[in-house]
Amino acid sequence: MENLNKFQHEVHLCQKCGREIPLGAPYYSVVRNLDFFYKNPETQEEEIEIEDSQEIISLCKSCGSVFNQNSLETILKHLPIPGQETRN
């Protein structure tokens, strides 16, 4: 519960326009997760566990709504990946 209380007092700002994103308001975020799949030994169902999560960018609903899957894929194609050449 301590972590939840931390976020109640934290001001979240849109990283494009700088507007405050009020607590409980919808917003867009791009997140980098380190996760892994495993089979739960009790249920035998596949599950995902997130080991680490880092928010890359957060945008208010207005700024984030201009992005769609195609624009994000275009941006991601140009990010350098260690050991690989940048795709065009």
C-alpha positions as CSV (number, residue, x, y, z in Angstrom):
1,M,0.0,0.0,0.0
2,E,3.0,2.3,0.5
3,N,3.7,2.4,-3.2
4,L,0.1,3.4,-4.0
5,N,0.2,6.3,-1.6
6,K,3.4,7.6,-3.3
7,F,1.5,7.9,-6.6
8,Q,-1.5,9.8,-5.0
9,H,0.8,12.8,-4.4
10,E,2.9,12.6,-7.6
11,V,2.1,15.0,-10.3
12,H,2.0,13.4,-13.7
13,L,2.8,15.7,-16.7
14,C,2.3,15.2,-20.4
15,Q,5.7,15.0,-21.9
16,K,4.6,16.8,-25.1
17,C,2.4,19.7,-24.0
18,G,3.4,19.8,-20.3
19,R,-0.2,19.7,-19.0
20,E,-0.9,18.0,-15.8
21,I,-2.6,14.6,-16.0
22,P,-5.0,14.4,-13.1
23,L,-5.1,11.3,-10.9
24,G,-7.6,8.9,-12.4
25,A,-7.6,10.6,-15.9
26,P,-6.9,8.4,-18.9
27,Y,-3.6,8.9,-20.6
28,Y,-1.3,7.2,-23.1
29,S,2.1,5.7,-22.2
30,V,4.8,3.8,-23.9
31,V,6.4,1.3,-21.5
32,R,9.5,-0.9,-21.6
33,N,8.9,-4.2,-19.8
34,L,11.2,-7.0,-19.0
35,D,8.8,-9.9,-18.7
36,F,8.8,-13.7,-19.1
37,F,6.3,-16.4,-19.8
38,Y,6.0,-19.4,-17.5
39,K,3.6,-22.2,-16.8
40,N,1.9,-21.9,-13.4
41,P,2.6,-25.3,-11.7
42,E,-0.7,-25.2,-9.9
43,T,-3.1,-24.3,-12.7
44,Q,-0.9,-25.4,-15.7
45,E,-1.8,-22.1,-17.4
46,E,0.7,-19.9,-19.1
47,E,1.3,-16.6,-17.3
48,I,3.4,-13.5,-17.7
49,E,5.5,-12.1,-14.9
50,I,6.9,-8.6,-15.3
51,E,10.3,-8.4,-13.7
52,D,11.0,-4.7,-14.5
53,S,8.9,-1.9,-16.0
54,Q,10.0,1.6,-17.1
55,E,7.7,4.2,-18.5
56,I,9.4,5.7,-21.6
57,I,6.9,8.5,-22.3
58,S,3.5,9.6,-21.0
59,L,1.1,11.8,-23.0
60,C,-2.3,13.3,-22.1
61,K,-5.3,11.9,-23.9
62,S,-5.2,14.8,-26.4
63,C,-1.5,14.5,-27.4
64,G,-1.5,10.7,-27.3
65,S,-4.5,10.3,-29.5
66,V,-2.6,11.4,-32.6
67,F,-0.4,8.3,-32.4
68,N,-1.6,5.1,-33.8
69,Q,0.0,1.7,-34.2
70,N,1.5,2.6,-37.6
71,S,3.2,5.7,-36.3
72,L,4.6,3.9,-33.3
73,E,5.9,1.1,-35.4
74,T,7.6,3.7,-37.6
75,I,9.3,5.3,-34.6
76,L,10.4,1.9,-33.2
77,K,11.9,0.8,-36.5
78,H,14.4,3.6,-36.2
79,L,15.5,2.9,-32.6
80,P,19.0,1.3,-32.5
81,I,19.0,-2.3,-31.3
82,P,22.4,-3.5,-30.0
83,G,23.9,-6.0,-32.3
84,Q,21.6,-5.2,-35.2
85,E,21.6,-2.6,-37.9
86,T,18.8,0.0,-37.9
87,R,16.0,-1.1,-40.2
88,N,14.8,1.3,-42.9
